């Protein structure tokens, strides 16, 4: 039965607080292992999985294990919520060693004795007793013996390799000692002798594929070391039970209780499987540099024609669409490199233009009626970027040069088209043209989305490496930073190859000695993708794509500093939510405003009082300034908002 949010928070607060109790079960380890991270993790994630109790006990167990690794062993912590019951013939202990607790372990090389590990808690036989083949605890004198899968009763005589042996105290006493192991198997594995008919078709399972059986009668027997039936190998080669397997994601393994971010969902590793929240996520499409595009569904390609193109729209062959975002490359230099990009957002009877580092707005029609009330969009400065948030669930990120990103709310799933694809979650059908046919390649696809047939199709794309082939070797070396150790922690979470290819094309503009904006933008795009999955990389240096935040500091001040992965922003003159959201990912210059000037004016990039906040309407309007809007109304800038005839129109 689902628990409401309030109940979950109360549950988490009440039970996670046990971590901090000075007389509690974890107190003895507080001086050795810092409990605060486990306490915070407990509060955050107890509410995110399907079974809050399982999550709580898993996180408790993680702390107990961390303490045991430091030789601090805790008892009594399971009493109450995490109680563990045992069958009548077993007893519960907090410090079990996974070795020599069964009758089988006496007569065979026991798998658990080869696995290094700390003591754990669970059900076991009382001291001096051993678990027999029926699961009962018996004294050593009543233990069966085991050989090649056969079970022999105490006192049983058997001939092993022409040696007379008797089962006594769980082991075979023979006239001539024999080596039952036959081979030194490591990691808890046991040796399989193909002379034993039961060994036919033995297979070894692995974590992630542990549903396979321990035997396969269709396979020939191959002598060697195998995990005991019911166990599988982990990535380290040790035999473990399936429920002790780590969780896998992006080529990496995560221990029990670990949490990772997949899109906008948090996933917790519980008993070898992921338990994830089920949030609907936003999607994002990027274009940067020489037309490097990554679609909403994750398809990467390059197209940089000379026309104006539909980046994303919801018309898609219909007449009743509501918005279009158009893109046009602005070339510079003799070889036509794209040095900036012009973006036009058509929405609700107005065009919002991003060009030459500025944002301007104009009405599409000549009507003097004011049908919009100014809540259409807002503009914000976050780090190095301008953020435009539209009321229809679309957000634009612009670096004032070549990089533009469109972020769509979940409502737009499968309802858009253009260079960014159809946003249906399947990258295989992203090359659908304006005419609803599937294009063979990027050229055909890109040309179909030009906005005017008067502009000629692009017949051949010439990228910097085509124009400057002599720069290719240098560019490859320069862009190796993306595959270098500085990004190592990100490689298994975000595939670097598409970003590397884009970087090489940008770096081939080597006539600018590597300082060309495209190279820095390409590396920054990969760094931002890493930041979005929780891997912060500080890659910029004074001689590599530097960012100088001191420009914003007044003489003698030190309010501004560079943050490679954003930070918690200060209050802004207009909107606090948008800044808080993106500032946790976007790099750039961030201010720490003093108490006497607590608001960041994003237009002037300085800390001010609320009454000193400026406004923006096609240009910066100082506090107290007066302008006439597109509807002919007189508007005043008051506390960062533009007030016209009693209504709020455009804003900072």
ZARO-942005 format. One line per 8 residues: number of its first residue (from 1); for each residue x, y, z of C-alpha. Coordinates in Angstrom, 3 decimals, decimal comma. Example, Ala and Ser with C-alpha at 12.3 -4.5 7.8 and 13.67 -1.06 7.14 Angstrom:
% ZARO-942005
1> 12,300/-4,500/7,800 ~ 13,670/-1,060/7,140
This chain:
% ZARO-942005
1> 0,000/0,000/0,000 ~ 1,529/3,368/-0,997 ~ 2,577/5,637/1,873 ~ 1,894/9,346/1,503 ~ 4,827/11,734/1,416 ~ 4,237/13,062/4,920 ~ 4,294/9,573/6,405 ~ 7,503/8,705/4,550
9> 9,253/11,804/5,853 ~ 8,158/11,041/9,419 ~ 9,273/7,416/9,003 ~ 12,688/8,522/7,696 ~ 13,196/11,151/10,394 ~ 12,199/8,854/13,252 ~ 14,207/5,822/12,221 ~ 17,255/7,447/10,602
17> 17,776/9,389/13,826 ~ 18,937/6,127/15,447 ~ 22,237/6,734/13,642 ~ 22,941/9,757/15,848 ~ 21,749/8,446/19,229 ~ 24,635/8,679/21,694 ~ 23,402/5,620/23,634 ~ 22,286/3,916/20,405
25> 23,642/0,749/18,759 ~ 25,949/2,690/16,408 ~ 27,531/4,987/19,008 ~ 30,642/2,854/19,572 ~ 31,713/3,438/15,973 ~ 31,097/7,207/15,829 ~ 34,748/8,079/16,667 ~ 36,021/5,698/13,973
33> 33,628/6,102/11,007 ~ 31,818/9,397/10,416 ~ 28,106/8,653/10,734 ~ 26,816/11,951/9,267 ~ 26,987/10,904/5,559 ~ 25,083/7,706/6,337 ~ 22,483/9,657/8,323 ~ 21,947/12,124/5,461
41> 21,829/9,305/2,914 ~ 19,276/7,498/5,064 ~ 16,989/10,555/5,208 ~ 17,301/11,211/1,470 ~ 16,760/7,745/0,100 ~ 14,495/5,942/2,554 ~ 11,588/7,579/0,711 ~ 12,759/6,774/-2,839
49> 12,558/3,002/-3,073 ~ 9,656/0,607/-3,165 ~ 10,212/-0,673/0,371 ~ 11,337/1,966/2,872 ~ 12,143/-0,657/5,502 ~ 14,492/-2,528/3,137 ~ 16,264/0,725/2,228 ~ 16,590/1,723/5,878
57> 18,064/-1,621/6,929 ~ 20,375/-1,667/3,891 ~ 21,835/1,723/4,846 ~ 22,158/0,603/8,492 ~ 24,005/-2,461/7,224 ~ 26,329/-0,319/5,088 ~ 27,455/1,582/8,180 ~ 27,883/-1,645/10,172
65> 30,026/-3,077/7,360 ~ 32,149/0,092/7,157 ~ 32,730/-0,149/10,910 ~ 33,561/-3,859/10,722 ~ 36,202/-3,084/8,109 ~ 37,787/-0,856/10,774 ~ 37,510/-3,745/13,275 ~ 34,638/-2,162/15,182
73> 31,886/-4,754/15,520 ~ 28,378/-3,747/16,544 ~ 25,603/-5,891/17,962 ~ 21,958/-5,315/18,742 ~ 21,313/-2,880/15,898 ~ 18,732/-5,133/14,226 ~ 16,452/-5,181/17,278 ~ 13,050/-3,826/16,316
81> 12,566/-2,726/12,715 ~ 15,367/-4,823/11,208 ~ 14,743/-8,020/13,202 ~ 15,952/-11,211/11,557 ~ 14,386/-14,535/12,601 ~ 16,178/-17,888/12,390 ~ 14,881/-21,474/12,102 ~ 14,530/-23,231/15,440
89> 17,806/-25,137/15,186 ~ 19,902/-22,056/14,295 ~ 20,964/-19,031/16,319 ~ 21,434/-15,431/15,209 ~ 24,903/-13,914/15,536 ~ 26,376/-10,556/14,578 ~ 29,933/-11,768/13,889 ~ 29,780/-14,829/11,671
97> 32,909/-15,832/9,767 ~ 32,006/-17,375/6,423 ~ 34,181/-20,451/6,941 ~ 33,931/-23,960/8,468 ~ 30,372/-23,797/9,764 ~ 29,002/-26,841/7,897 ~ 29,799/-30,532/7,772 ~ 30,633/-30,128/4,087
105> 33,352/-27,611/4,952 ~ 35,165/-30,281/6,971 ~ 35,574/-32,740/4,107 ~ 35,810/-30,379/1,119 ~ 37,742/-27,236/0,387 ~ 35,110/-24,779/1,548 ~ 34,432/-21,906/-0,838 ~ 33,918/-19,274/1,852
113> 37,359/-19,858/3,369 ~ 38,973/-18,353/0,254 ~ 36,865/-15,181/0,277 ~ 38,372/-12,337/2,196 ~ 35,799/-10,382/4,108 ~ 34,736/-8,954/7,414 ~ 32,427/-10,760/9,859 ~ 28,745/-10,510/9,028
121> 25,444/-11,119/10,789 ~ 23,010/-13,951/10,148 ~ 21,795/-17,399/11,177 ~ 24,319/-20,087/12,061 ~ 24,775/-23,168/14,208 ~ 25,645/-22,834/17,904 ~ 29,330/-23,055/18,815 ~ 30,746/-26,566/18,370
129> 27,915/-27,593/16,031 ~ 27,897/-27,968/12,238 ~ 25,099/-27,870/9,680 ~ 24,585/-31,204/7,929 ~ 23,083/-31,975/4,546 ~ 19,528/-31,793/5,941 ~ 20,129/-28,363/7,434 ~ 20,280/-29,597/11,017
137> 22,992/-28,608/13,476 ~ 24,896/-31,665/14,721 ~ 28,153/-32,339/16,599 ~ 31,219/-33,112/14,501 ~ 30,951/-36,821/15,303 ~ 27,585/-36,978/13,494 ~ 28,746/-35,124/10,374 ~ 28,435/-36,759/6,974
145> 31,373/-36,736/4,559 ~ 31,285/-35,422/1,006 ~ 33,253/-36,427/-2,061 ~ 32,499/-35,651/-5,715 ~ 28,958/-34,680/-4,796 ~ 28,240/-37,910/-2,911 ~ 27,118/-37,879/0,743 ~ 28,580/-40,568/3,018
153> 27,263/-41,353/6,506 ~ 29,610/-41,408/9,522 ~ 31,539/-44,706/9,693 ~ 30,954/-45,416/5,989 ~ 33,828/-47,212/4,209 ~ 34,624/-46,123/0,654 ~ 37,295/-46,787/-1,949 ~ 38,726/-43,559/-3,347
161> 41,288/-43,938/-6,139 ~ 42,185/-47,412/-4,810 ~ 42,530/-46,050/-1,266 ~ 40,398/-47,431/1,572 ~ 38,811/-44,555/3,472 ~ 36,357/-44,175/6,359 ~ 34,111/-41,206/7,179 ~ 34,875/-39,880/10,652
169> 34,185/-36,415/12,137 ~ 33,208/-35,109/8,718 ~ 36,425/-36,102/6,935 ~ 37,768/-39,202/5,191 ~ 40,590/-40,995/6,924 ~ 42,455/-42,987/4,255 ~ 45,295/-45,484/4,184 ~ 47,043/-43,198/1,680
177> 46,237/-39,461/2,020 ~ 44,608/-37,979/-1,064 ~ 44,085/-34,428/-2,284 ~ 40,376/-33,986/-2,785 ~ 40,813/-30,478/-4,136 ~ 42,985/-31,742/-7,042 ~ 43,808/-28,120/-7,872 ~ 44,252/-24,876/-5,970
185> 41,021/-23,007/-6,769 ~ 40,723/-19,411/-5,618 ~ 37,866/-17,041/-4,866 ~ 35,709/-19,712/-3,246 ~ 35,592/-21,947/-6,342 ~ 35,748/-25,760/-6,185 ~ 37,501/-28,164/-8,504 ~ 35,345/-30,237/-10,860
193> 36,673/-33,662/-11,864 ~ 35,131/-34,832/-15,130 ~ 35,548/-38,485/-14,063 ~ 32,554/-37,827/-11,842 ~ 29,372/-38,292/-13,940 ~ 27,641/-35,577/-11,900 ~ 30,150/-33,036/-13,210 ~ 28,972/-33,255/-16,811
201> 27,995/-29,929/-18,371 ~ 29,132/-27,718/-15,494 ~ 28,910/-23,972/-16,248 ~ 29,980/-20,893/-14,303 ~ 27,500/-18,043/-13,872 ~ 28,372/-14,378/-13,457 ~ 26,733/-11,480/-11,696 ~ 24,247/-9,995/-14,118
209> 23,558/-13,390/-15,774 ~ 22,956/-15,452/-12,674 ~ 19,648/-16,875/-13,864 ~ 21,567/-19,535/-15,806 ~ 21,624/-23,059/-14,268 ~ 24,663/-24,594/-12,596 ~ 24,618/-27,545/-15,001 ~ 23,954/-27,866/-18,721
217> 23,620/-31,410/-20,016 ~ 24,222/-30,226/-23,592 ~ 27,745/-29,015/-22,791 ~ 30,730/-31,365/-22,568 ~ 32,463/-31,480/-19,208 ~ 35,623/-29,446/-18,849 ~ 37,683/-30,020/-15,728 ~ 38,571/-26,929/-13,746
225> 37,519/-24,536/-11,024 ~ 33,850/-23,539/-10,860 ~ 31,700/-21,704/-8,366 ~ 29,574/-24,045/-6,252 ~ 26,049/-24,534/-7,553 ~ 23,893/-21,622/-6,440 ~ 26,783/-19,156/-6,504 ~ 28,128/-16,899/-9,263
233> 31,308/-14,962/-9,923 ~ 31,512/-11,233/-9,370 ~ 33,781/-8,913/-11,363 ~ 36,686/-9,685/-9,000 ~ 36,443/-13,407/-9,718 ~ 35,078/-14,355/-6,297 ~ 32,099/-16,673/-5,850 ~ 29,143/-14,951/-4,209
241> 25,452/-15,624/-3,788 ~ 23,287/-13,829/-6,396 ~ 21,679/-11,558/-3,813 ~ 25,158/-10,310/-2,867 ~ 25,956/-9,243/-6,425 ~ 26,563/-5,532/-7,000 ~ 24,323/-3,564/-9,343 ~ 25,673/-2,652/-12,780
249> 25,167/0,586/-14,689 ~ 27,164/2,315/-17,411 ~ 29,995/-0,212/-17,233 ~ 30,495/0,246/-13,483 ~ 29,463/-1,722/-10,421 ~ 27,716/-0,283/-7,372 ~ 27,597/-1,840/-3,898 ~ 24,466/-2,436/-1,863
257> 22,806/0,834/-0,878 ~ 24,604/2,882/-3,535 ~ 22,559/5,558/-5,278 ~ 23,053/6,811/-8,826 ~ 21,194/9,316/-10,991 ~ 19,593/8,141/-14,257 ~ 18,087/11,148/-15,978 ~ 15,901/12,779/-13,339
265> 15,429/9,529/-11,411 ~ 17,390/8,252/-8,404 ~ 18,153/4,534/-8,367 ~ 19,191/2,604/-5,243 ~ 21,045/-0,727/-5,358 ~ 19,159/-3,264/-3,217 ~ 20,100/-6,977/-3,222 ~ 21,746/-6,809/-6,640
273> 18,897/-4,948/-8,371 ~ 18,069/-1,293/-8,937 ~ 15,039/0,307/-7,303 ~ 14,314/3,594/-9,100 ~ 11,916/6,473/-8,768 ~ 9,499/6,827/-11,684 ~ 9,664/10,536/-12,501 ~ 8,918/11,817/-15,999
281> 12,046/13,625/-17,176 ~ 12,792/16,654/-19,296 ~ 14,704/16,096/-22,549 ~ 17,415/18,278/-24,057 ~ 18,783/18,917/-27,556 ~ 22,076/20,704/-28,235 ~ 23,666/22,386/-31,234 ~ 27,131/23,922/-31,044
289> 30,221/24,753/-33,073 ~ 30,155/23,672/-36,705 ~ 26,638/22,255/-36,490 ~ 27,228/19,420/-34,011 ~ 23,777/18,264/-32,908 ~ 22,714/15,881/-30,150 ~ 18,993/15,190/-30,472 ~ 16,411/14,841/-27,711
297> 16,729/11,064/-28,034 ~ 20,552/11,087/-27,961 ~ 21,456/10,845/-31,657 ~ 24,675/12,726/-32,525 ~ 25,343/14,088/-36,011 ~ 26,777/17,168/-37,758 ~ 25,018/19,517/-40,179 ~ 25,879/23,160/-40,787
305> 24,140/24,609/-43,825 ~ 23,983/28,224/-44,995 ~ 20,210/28,674/-44,550 ~ 17,833/29,172/-41,679 ~ 16,526/25,868/-40,279 ~ 13,846/24,671/-37,896 ~ 15,669/23,566/-34,771 ~ 12,504/22,361/-33,049
313> 8,793/23,051/-33,640 ~ 5,385/21,522/-33,019 ~ 3,836/22,229/-36,447 ~ 5,193/19,001/-37,972 ~ 3,075/19,182/-41,134 ~ 0,082/20,671/-39,314 ~ -1,349/24,183/-39,496 ~ -2,174/24,535/-35,807
321> 1,286/24,563/-34,269 ~ 2,156/26,892/-31,403 ~ 5,916/27,544/-31,584 ~ 9,037/27,383/-33,715 ~ 12,686/27,674/-32,736 ~ 14,809/28,569/-35,767 ~ 18,593/28,478/-36,074 ~ 21,025/30,111/-38,466
329> 24,818/29,864/-38,478 ~ 26,705/33,157/-38,701 ~ 30,028/32,554/-40,492 ~ 33,212/34,534/-39,995 ~ 36,757/34,414/-41,373 ~ 37,669/33,609/-44,952 ~ 36,988/29,878/-44,661 ~ 33,438/30,389/-43,380
337> 33,840/29,088/-39,838 ~ 30,711/29,385/-37,704 ~ 31,592/31,898/-35,006 ~ 28,080/32,560/-33,708 ~ 24,533/31,320/-34,105 ~ 21,304/33,293/-34,456 ~ 18,208/31,854/-32,791 ~ 14,614/32,986/-33,292
345> 11,831/31,734/-31,021 ~ 8,361/32,357/-32,493 ~ 5,699/32,014/-29,818 ~ 2,414/33,771/-29,023 ~ 2,523/36,532/-31,657 ~ 6,116/37,549/-30,988 ~ 9,645/36,744/-32,076 ~ 12,351/36,488/-29,438
353> 15,753/36,815/-31,127 ~ 19,068/35,647/-29,653 ~ 21,899/37,244/-31,610 ~ 25,150/39,104/-31,090 ~ 25,069/38,400/-27,346 ~ 21,658/40,059/-26,887 ~ 18,007/39,073/-26,511 ~ 15,397/41,204/-28,305
361> 11,633/40,771/-28,679 ~ 9,188/42,060/-31,290 ~ 5,545/41,465/-32,216 ~ 4,984/39,327/-35,311 ~ 1,820/41,168/-36,451 ~ 1,117/44,892/-36,775 ~ -1,888/44,661/-34,438 ~ -1,900/47,226/-31,621
369> -3,860/44,868/-29,409 ~ -1,913/43,590/-26,441 ~ -2,924/39,969/-26,262 ~ -0,002/38,852/-24,131 ~ 0,601/39,924/-20,591 ~ 4,350/39,594/-20,413 ~ 4,370/36,190/-18,722 ~ 5,439/34,612/-22,018
377> 9,100/34,196/-21,123 ~ 11,790/35,309/-18,704 ~ 15,529/35,858/-19,160 ~ 18,178/34,908/-16,598 ~ 21,959/34,888/-16,406 ~ 23,371/31,693/-14,886 ~ 27,136/31,253/-14,962 ~ 28,387/31,741/-18,526
385> 24,917/31,335/-20,005 ~ 21,629/33,089/-20,680 ~ 18,555/31,062/-19,750 ~ 15,208/31,808/-21,430 ~ 12,243/30,081/-19,820 ~ 8,983/30,082/-21,788 ~ 5,520/29,569/-20,348 ~ 4,852/26,564/-22,633
393> 7,386/24,299/-20,901 ~ 10,393/25,115/-23,095 ~ 13,721/26,435/-21,827 ~ 16,607/27,744/-23,938 ~ 20,258/27,781/-22,812 ~ 22,539/30,048/-24,872 ~ 26,241/30,769/-24,437 ~ 25,893/33,954/-26,560
401> 27,994/32,291/-29,279 ~ 27,443/28,963/-31,075 ~ 25,973/26,750/-28,347 ~ 22,186/26,544/-27,980 ~ 20,242/23,956/-25,980 ~ 16,480/23,424/-25,994 ~ 14,978/21,711/-22,935 ~ 11,440/20,332/-23,172
409> 9,074/19,419/-20,351 ~ 7,618/15,854/-20,481 ~ 4,396/17,207/-22,040 ~ 6,260/17,519/-25,373 ~ 7,117/13,805/-25,646 ~ 6,590/12,707/-29,265 ~ 5,002/16,038/-30,260 ~ 7,881/17,921/-31,923
417> 10,069/17,754/-35,016 ~ 13,031/19,533/-36,636 ~ 16,791/19,156/-36,443 ~ 16,363/17,920/-32,851 ~ 14,285/14,902/-33,898 ~ 10,867/13,778/-32,714 ~ 11,564/13,347/-28,969 ~ 9,876/9,926/-28,766
425> 12,641/8,135/-26,860 ~ 13,930/6,225/-29,921 ~ 17,028/7,653/-31,610 ~ 16,678/5,218/-34,557 ~ 13,911/7,299/-36,166 ~ 15,352/10,763/-35,493 ~ 16,094/11,452/-39,188 ~ 12,432/12,009/-40,142
433> 12,258/14,859/-42,666 ~ 9,762/17,701/-42,922 ~ 7,889/15,528/-45,449 ~ 7,569/12,616/-42,958 ~ 10,038/10,391/-44,800 ~ 13,180/8,887/-43,322 ~ 16,386/10,536/-44,557 ~ 19,429/8,483/-45,508
441> 21,884/10,843/-43,868 ~ 22,441/14,174/-42,152 ~ 22,572/16,205/-45,405 ~ 19,160/15,099/-46,649 ~ 17,681/15,425/-43,174 ~ 19,127/18,880/-42,489 ~ 18,177/20,327/-45,879 ~ 14,557/19,237/-45,397
449> 14,241/21,538/-42,375 ~ 15,300/24,802/-44,062 ~ 12,632/27,484/-43,727 ~ 12,892/28,959/-47,236 ~ 13,053/27,118/-50,537 ~ 14,822/30,151/-52,034 ~ 17,932/29,109/-50,118 ~ 19,878/26,378/-51,928
457> 20,410/22,952/-50,425 ~ 23,771/22,193/-48,881 ~ 25,312/19,618/-51,221 ~ 28,561/19,034/-49,376 ~ 29,613/19,879/-45,846 ~ 33,090/21,270/-45,368 ~ 34,261/21,143/-41,784 ~ 37,496/22,666/-40,457
465> 39,405/19,383/-40,798 ~ 38,480/19,323/-44,506 ~ 39,806/22,842/-45,004 ~ 42,851/22,363/-42,765 ~ 43,887/18,685/-43,054 ~ 47,379/19,584/-41,856 ~ 45,807/20,465/-38,485 ~ 44,220/17,036/-37,936
473> 47,126/15,503/-36,006 ~ 47,421/18,547/-33,747 ~ 43,632/18,607/-33,218 ~ 43,560/14,939/-32,206 ~ 46,290/15,575/-29,634 ~ 44,516/18,671/-28,323 ~ 41,182/16,890/-27,887 ~ 42,667/13,882/-26,122
481> 41,828/15,804/-22,947 ~ 38,307/14,354/-23,314 ~ 39,713/10,818/-23,087 ~ 42,396/11,785/-20,579 ~ 42,487/10,787/-16,928 ~ 40,989/14,125/-15,854 ~ 37,621/12,861/-17,209 ~ 38,222/9,234/-16,146
489> 35,389/9,114/-13,609 ~ 32,920/10,233/-16,290 ~ 33,867/7,900/-19,140 ~ 31,703/5,002/-17,954 ~ 28,701/7,307/-17,435 ~ 28,866/9,472/-20,569 ~ 30,344/8,000/-23,771 ~ 33,055/10,467/-24,853
497> 33,356/9,398/-28,508 ~ 30,769/11,740/-30,093 ~ 32,119/14,660/-28,057 ~ 35,674/13,751/-29,076 ~ 34,800/13,723/-32,792 ~ 33,104/17,123/-32,490 ~ 36,096/18,502/-30,601 ~ 38,540/17,375/-33,295
505> 36,514/19,148/-35,983 ~ 36,471/22,334/-33,918 ~ 40,180/22,151/-33,059 ~ 41,074/21,842/-36,743 ~ 40,660/25,616/-36,909 ~ 44,287/25,673/-35,797 ~ 45,139/28,957/-37,500 ~ 43,910/30,483/-34,244
513> 46,443/28,448/-32,235 ~ 43,825/26,434/-30,380 ~ 42,103/29,460/-28,864 ~ 39,202/29,247/-31,304 ~ 35,950/29,259/-29,362 ~ 34,718/25,984/-30,880 ~ 37,376/23,852/-29,195 ~ 36,559/25,267/-25,766
521> 32,831/24,866/-26,413 ~ 33,277/21,211/-27,428 ~ 35,202/20,313/-24,265 ~ 32,756/22,335/-22,154 ~ 29,841/20,351/-23,618 ~ 31,385/17,071/-22,435 ~ 32,203/18,552/-19,031 ~ 28,585/19,714/-18,690
529> 27,286/16,249/-19,641 ~ 29,509/14,825/-16,902 ~ 28,271/17,380/-14,394 ~ 24,680/16,394/-15,198 ~ 25,388/12,810/-14,052 ~ 27,181/13,911/-10,904 ~ 30,810/13,985/-12,067 ~ 32,362/17,434/-11,632
537> 35,561/18,003/-13,634 ~ 37,767/21,074/-13,228 ~ 39,412/21,119/-16,657 ~ 39,955/24,805/-17,483 ~ 43,399/26,279/-16,795 ~ 44,988/29,718/-17,228 ~ 46,394/28,526/-20,566 ~ 43,422/26,353/-21,579
545> 40,074/28,064/-22,214 ~ 40,344/30,331/-19,144 ~ 37,373/32,155/-17,618 ~ 38,158/35,462/-15,918 ~ 35,523/36,220/-13,293 ~ 37,542/39,001/-11,692 ~ 36,193/41,318/-14,410 ~ 32,945/41,595/-12,411
553> 34,638/42,442/-9,112 ~ 34,832/46,069/-8,086 ~ 38,285/47,247/-6,902 ~ 39,045/45,602/-3,568 ~ 36,121/43,148/-3,879 ~ 36,152/39,372/-4,240 ~ 32,456/38,579/-4,671 ~ 32,774/36,737/-7,986
561> 34,514/33,427/-8,563 ~ 34,542/30,678/-11,192 ~ 32,664/27,453/-10,408 ~ 33,349/24,517/-12,797 ~ 30,024/22,806/-12,062 ~ 27,916/25,633/-10,740 ~ 26,941/26,344/-7,162 ~ 23,944/27,354/-5,077
569> 23,108/30,799/-6,400 ~ 22,383/33,950/-4,467 ~ 18,951/35,618/-4,651 ~ 18,274/37,335/-7,972 ~ 16,230/40,415/-8,758 ~ 13,508/38,415/-10,465 ~ 13,412/34,641/-10,303 ~ 15,130/32,442/-7,720
577> 13,932/29,033/-8,908 ~ 15,428/29,048/-12,414 ~ 18,843/30,037/-11,112 ~ 18,843/27,406/-8,377 ~ 17,943/24,697/-10,881 ~ 20,575/25,339/-13,532 ~ 23,326/26,686/-11,307 ~ 23,908/23,162/-9,978
585> 25,160/22,083/-13,439 ~ 26,272/25,090/-15,492 ~ 29,819/26,395/-15,138 ~ 30,667/30,069/-14,955 ~ 31,079/33,121/-12,766 ~ 28,949/33,192/-9,633 ~ 28,545/35,935/-7,043 ~ 28,255/35,752/-3,285
593> 26,286/38,873/-2,445 ~ 26,730/40,660/0,915 ~ 23,897/41,283/3,360 ~ 23,674/44,994/2,477 ~ 23,187/44,163/-1,237 ~ 21,623/40,671/-1,223 ~ 20,150/40,562/-4,745 ~ 22,085/39,713/-7,906
601> 21,094/41,978/-10,792 ~ 21,509/39,620/-13,761 ~ 21,399/42,501/-16,232 ~ 24,245/44,461/-14,630 ~ 26,008/41,439/-13,049 ~ 26,350/43,177/-9,699 ~ 24,920/42,833/-6,198 ~ 22,219/45,399/-5,364
609> 19,298/46,098/-3,045 ~ 15,827/45,190/-4,324 ~ 14,994/48,836/-5,052 ~ 18,133/49,086/-7,224 ~ 17,177/46,127/-9,457 ~ 17,094/46,929/-13,168 ~ 14,681/45,538/-15,795 ~ 15,061/44,197/-19,329
617> 12,920/44,942/-22,381 ~ 15,005/44,631/-25,559 ~ 17,677/46,439/-23,548 ~ 18,622/47,139/-19,946 ~ 16,318/49,580/-18,164 ~ 17,735/51,110/-14,958 ~ 15,753/51,061/-11,724 ~ 13,054/53,755/-11,946
625> 13,458/53,986/-15,740 ~ 10,532/54,571/-18,115 ~ 9,976/53,031/-21,578 ~ 7,159/52,525/-24,072 ~ 6,402/48,877/-24,889 ~ 5,371/47,380/-28,250 ~ 1,733/48,051/-27,400 ~ 2,353/51,774/-26,910
633> 1,983/51,666/-23,129 ~ 4,170/53,571/-20,686 ~ 6,027/51,194/-18,373 ~ 8,121/51,768/-15,251 ~ 10,953/49,625/-13,875 ~ 10,068/48,952/-10,213 ~ 12,061/46,498/-8,063 ~ 13,235/44,531/-11,084
641> 9,823/44,224/-12,751 ~ 8,360/46,249/-15,608 ~ 4,973/47,623/-14,569 ~ 2,651/48,812/-17,330 ~ -0,821/50,162/-16,562 ~ -0,942/48,046/-13,413 ~ 0,157/44,838/-15,228 ~ 3,566/43,158/-15,093
649> 5,060/42,678/-18,545 ~ 8,633/41,725/-19,340 ~ 11,286/41,221/-16,740 ~ 14,891/40,599/-15,899
